[in-house]
Amino acid sequence: MARSRNSWFTVGFDAFALGLEAATVITQRSLILAQGGARAQEEAVRMVAEKAEAATVLAFRAATGSLGKHPATVSANAVRHYRTKVRANRRRLAKGSRRVSKN
């Protein structure tokens, strides 16, 4: 049985995956912040700015209707929006931890 791209099952699975990736990013960022210093300061500023930007962009998209017309489509696009941002942070932070451990 083929699943619809925007089915509620898919939205739920993607939201679950977003939660797992977000937990990884939270852990990675917590370790950086706990170390303190310039890198922690940069990460804290970046974290706040990214959250504000992601929320603003999503609110604009929702207000203009560009997320879709049907609830499942809107939900899928909202989760995809955040998941893209979180995945990019997970990859960036993972590269940074490998770089630090080599020194």
N, C-alpha and C positions, 0 to 999 in steps of 0.2 A: 504494500500500500504506500503510495507516494504521499509525502507530507507537503502541504502547502507552504510556500516560503514564509508567509506571515501568519501561520496558524498559532493558536495560543500555546500549543505544546512547544513550538520552536521559540516563541517569545519567552516562555518559562525557562527553557534550557539555556537560552542566551543570557537571561537575567542571572541564572545560577552561575554560569561561567564568568559573568561580570563580577559577581560576588567573590569568587575564588581569586580572580586576577586582582581585584581591589585589595583583598586581604594580603596578597603577596606584596603589592606596592606599599601598603601601610607598614608592613614589617620592614621592608627595605628602607623606607623613609625614616622609620623610628630608629633604626640602627644608625643612620647617618646623623639624625638630629641628636641622638644620645652622645655621639662623639664630640659634638660642638665644633667650634671653629668656623672658618670662612665657608667651607663647603656646606655646613649645616645651615648657615645663614642664607646662602644662595638657594638651597633647597626649600627652605621655609618660605622665602619670598616667591619662588617659582610655584610652589604648591598652592599658595593663596591666589596668585594671579591666574593660574590655570583653572582653578575651580570657578572663579568669578567669570572668566571668559567662556568656559564650557556651558555654564548655566545661562549666561546672557545669550549666547548663540542659540541654544536650544529653545529658550523662551521666545526669541525672535522667530525661529522656524515654526514654533507652535502657533504664534499669533498670526503668521502669514499663511498658515495652512500648508506649508511645504513638507510637513511630516506625513501628510496623507489625510484621507477623509474617514476611513474606517478605524474603529478603536484598535484592532489588532495591528493594523499598519502603523498607526501613530505610535503604539507601544513598541513595536519592533524597531522603528526608526529611532526612537528615543534611547532604547537600550543600545542600539548599534552606535549611536553618537557617543555615548559615554564609554562603551567598550573599546572603541577605537582609541580614545584618549588614554584610557587605563592601560591598554596593551602597549602603546607607545612608551608610556612611563615605565612599565615593567621591563621592557627591553632596554631602555636607556639606563635604568638603574642597575640592571644585571651587568651590562657592559662596564659600568663604573665600578662595580664591586670586584669584577675580575681584574680591572686595571689597578685598583688599589692593592689587591692581594699580591700582585706580582712585584711590587716595590719593596 
